[in-house]
Amino acid sequence: MGFEDAWLIVSSLLLRIGFFTFGIYQDTHMQVKYTDIDYYVFHDAAGYVFNHNSPFLRDTYRYTPLLSWLLVPNHYLGWIYYGKLLFVVFDLITGIIIMKQLAKKSKANWLASVWLLNPMVITISTRGNAESVLGFMVMLTLYWLQKGQLIPAGLIYGISIHFKLYPVIYGLPISIYIFNHYKGHKWFHKLALFGAPTLISLLSCSIWMYQIYGQEFLENAYLYHLYRTDHRHNFSIWNLLLYFDSARPEKSVLSKIAFIPQLVITASISILQWWNPQFENLPCVLFVQTFAFVTFNKVCTSQYFIWYLIFLPLYISRSNIPPLKCVTMLAIWGATQGLWLLQGYRLEFLGQEAFFPDLLAASGAFFLGNVWILGQLIEDIKSTEHPKIDKIKKEA
Amino acid sequence: MSNSTCSKRSRLSVVVDGVDHIEGSSHDNGTHVVVEGSSHIVAIHKRFILERDSNVNGKNRITWKSTTLPWEKFQFWEPRIVDGFSLYSEDKTVENAITTPKYSFYHSLQYEGPSDIDGVKLDWQNCDIDVSYGPRETIVDQWCALPEGQRIVYGKDVAGTRKAEFGVFNLELDDSIDVGLEGIICRWNKTGIEKCQKGLTMFKKAHTLSMEKVDVRLIEPVGMHPTLEIDLQEIMPYTDKCEIFMYLILPKNLFIDQFGGHMTDSVTPLFVSGLTDLEKPSYQLQNNGWGSEVLYRLRNGELNRIELHSRYSEPKNVSEQETSSTELVKFNPILFEACDTGISNLFQNPFYSKGVGYERYFTNDTIFHHFQNRQIGVKIPAARWHDYEKTQWFTVLCLLSSMFYLFYKLFSKPKRNR
């Protein structure tokens, strides 16, 4: 580890400590709290576990009990912020794994700082959002895949699916990568070396949790996410339609098939890995795939953005998108999000009737803006044989 | 809940606004008393006690508080019952009721009780009502106004009772706890009015009206998370055995996050009963109960905040021309100072007995000093059904066009950058 690496890690740590400390101050002294509402859900659930009860006694706890177990020290130590510190550690380690994956790239530290020094990322973990735990697992899966350590990669990947379900979408591109990478060298055996541990860890965790918590574990951690139709306002293009349908005796056909566009697009994007089977392409495909998954999802909130942000440094390292287009993409993503947030604010905090056409139009703008960005990302991946950043390195 | 009865006792009490008006407020013909409505009549109270010849298991109570009768005017002899219709039962099977720590509780803003009980008319349009069904007797109390132009004819036969009593009083004493009514009391024998004589009734009331003004308001802008602000900064406790509480009966459109204590500076509820689901819209809770009951212990000398949350409302059937589709949800917070007194006879007086609703959460010797407060209204925005089809088309168009675009991007020939 060079001086620059150490400096980046120390800076990242200090920044996180700063945000973390400010969060405690804001929680104590200001009316609007810094800590994420979900963190209190995890904390309360951990309290039930600490008292030998089920974490599902906490309303809206819809996660694996393992997450609540992680936060039991909150109650053991009598310090509510322990869990946040843990999430910050996961977030930092994720950054270090990203650094390791970028080690051979020029400007590696600059790229890693897209994660490590990103205020959005730091805010999310220091507010107590558990996505950093998942980000760590997904990134570790990629790291071990890169190193050819398929068994540990499979094991951690299985746990990540147990944690949040959605990483299951990575199964197809990862399988395509393994198939292409080991083609002619017992690829099926290699695929099994990844797939079997995935299944073993996923099933072990699930059966273990089912044995302890029974049906309520299945209902809350898994099934709820499959049948949920969130009527409350969120970024998703489906939102207003689902609100209407939730008040009808029978759902519309459109609501019933809401998963199909998401499934089709998400699965189709895997073909980008087929066309370019290098490992370096895999994080880029996962980035685009996650971006599409979130865009087409029935529910979409800001915390979902972190699902694709973890891949961003690795994506940028191979991207050939011209700077002006980058700025345009960022501007569209930010502006349409801002437009939606304005309508959301009018509805939620001013109590104004902003459902139609305001909120729907803003959701549409955000959705279409994201789709256009997806189009640019797909085009970029297809056109990338050699990342521009490596070309600059060669030229240098 | 009705059961066979063997006899009734009844009493009609009238309070006038001065000793001079005692004589002139009623007249009798030897068998009946007639009370004519006038501006001098402050209030009337009608009590019937229906004695049963059979035991009934369990206790039930019905109360009705009309919004047109200001409790402040009747507070000297009426308890502060919850606005609207309430049914408190020890029976857990009451339809659409919620289960609270003390009783099964059904509540509605409309009167849903019986129109009479064993021939005793329940005049819910003009009176506040408390019907207490006990194991051996049912006590019916009604507190009413008697405006000009209305009259009451009262007699033993009118009441159809074994024992009848009539009193007309002046409110001689009404301090923080003691009430003194002085006037004339008449009793009936078998043939008619037996005798009328001067009488003085002294009793202790359990509910009083506090002279202090407390500002209870919604913080603007209201939004989907209405926050009630209760300013107790200038309020001093009545005694050191007093604490201030707020009791809320919330319709299903509003709810309290019982886990929400960490999130804001809001006061944490002592308990929340009823609909505590944190996610469901109001229209998906049709058969789960009418709402929730919440009790808060407030902090003396501070600005207290209570954060509520609005549930999504069902889209409205309004015409395209109508600009508003908000739903106005109203509730009446009951703000009071509860004080332990050590007085043993607070539980019952000639005009009411305690033990109804929120009183059950306090000891029998508690006196409730009520602060005047007003009805709170929260507007909840809702979508409009006539936008449903447009929403469907818009969603379909967005999805189809984006899928075509992405497939084009995926399967079209790549542009080479180099």
Chai-1 contact restraints between the chains, C-beta under 6 A:
chainA,res_idxA,chainB,res_idxB,connection_type,confidence,min_distance_angstrom,max_distance_angstrom,comment,restraint_id
A,Q31,B,D265,contact,1.0,0.0,6.0,A-B,restraint_1
A,K33,B,M263,contact,1.0,0.0,6.0,A-B,restraint_2
A,Y40,B,H262,contact,1.0,0.0,6.0,A-B,restraint_3
A,D44,B,F259,contact,1.0,0.0,6.0,A-B,restraint_4
A,D59,B,L278,contact,1.0,0.0,6.0,A-B,restraint_5
A,T60,B,L278,contact,1.0,0.0,6.0,A-B,restraint_6
A,H231,B,P281,contact,1.0,0.0,6.0,A-B,restraint_7
A,H231,B,Y312,contact,1.0,0.0,6.0,A-B,restraint_8
A,I237,B,C398,contact,1.0,0.0,6.0,A-B,restraint_9
A,L240,B,T391,contact,1.0,0.0,6.0,A-B,restraint_10
A,L241,B,T391,contact,1.0,0.0,6.0,A-B,restraint_11
A,L241,B,T395,contact,1.0,0.0,6.0,A-B,restraint_12
A,F244,B,P315,contact,1.0,0.0,6.0,A-B,restraint_13
A,F244,B,Y388,contact,1.0,0.0,6.0,A-B,restraint_14
A,A247,B,Y283,contact,1.0,0.0,6.0,A-B,restraint_15
A,A247,B,E314,contact,1.0,0.0,6.0,A-B,restraint_16
A,A247,B,P315,contact,1.0,0.0,6.0,A-B,restraint_17
A,P261,B,L399,contact,1.0,0.0,6.0,A-B,restraint_18
A,P261,B,M403,contact,1.0,0.0,6.0,A-B,restraint_19
A,I265,B,L406,contact,1.0,0.0,6.0,A-B,restraint_20
A,S268,B,L410,contact,1.0,0.0,6.0,A-B,restraint_21
A,N320,B,N417,contact,1.0,0.0,6.0,A-B,restraint_22
A,E348,B,G223,contact,1.0,0.0,6.0,A-B,restraint_23
A,E348,B,M224,contact,1.0,0.0,6.0,A-B,restraint_24
A,F349,B,G223,contact,1.0,0.0,6.0,A-B,restraint_25
A,L350,B,P221,contact,1.0,0.0,6.0,A-B,restraint_26
A,L350,B,G223,contact,1.0,0.0,6.0,A-B,restraint_27
A,G351,B,V222,contact,1.0,0.0,6.0,A-B,restraint_28
A,G351,B,G223,contact,1.0,0.0,6.0,A-B,restraint_29
A,G351,B,K379,contact,1.0,0.0,6.0,A-B,restraint_30
A,E353,B,S325,contact,1.0,0.0,6.0,A-B,restraint_31
A,E353,B,P381,contact,1.0,0.0,6.0,A-B,restraint_32
A,F355,B,A383,contact,1.0,0.0,6.0,A-B,restraint_33
A,F356,B,D387,contact,1.0,0.0,6.0,A-B,restraint_34
A,L360,B,T391,contact,1.0,0.0,6.0,A-B,restraint_35
A,G364,B,C398,contact,1.0,0.0,6.0,A-B,restraint_36
A,F367,B,C398,contact,1.0,0.0,6.0,A-B,restraint_37
A,V371,B,S402,contact,1.0,0.0,6.0,A-B,restraint_38
A,G375,B,Y405,contact,1.0,0.0,6.0,A-B,restraint_39
A,G375,B,K409,contact,1.0,0.0,6.0,A-B,restraint_40
A,I378,B,K409,contact,1.0,0.0,6.0,A-B,restraint_41
A,I378,B,L410,contact,1.0,0.0,6.0,A-B,restraint_42
A,E379,B,K409,contact,1.0,0.0,6.0,A-B,restraint_43
A,K382,B,P414,contact,1.0,0.0,6.0,A-B,restraint_44
A,S383,B,P414,contact,1.0,0.0,6.0,A-B,restraint_45
A,S383,B,K415,contact,1.0,0.0,6.0,A-B,restraint_46
A,S383,B,R416,contact,1.0,0.0,6.0,A-B,restraint_47
A,S383,B,N417,contact,1.0,0.0,6.0,A-B,restraint_48
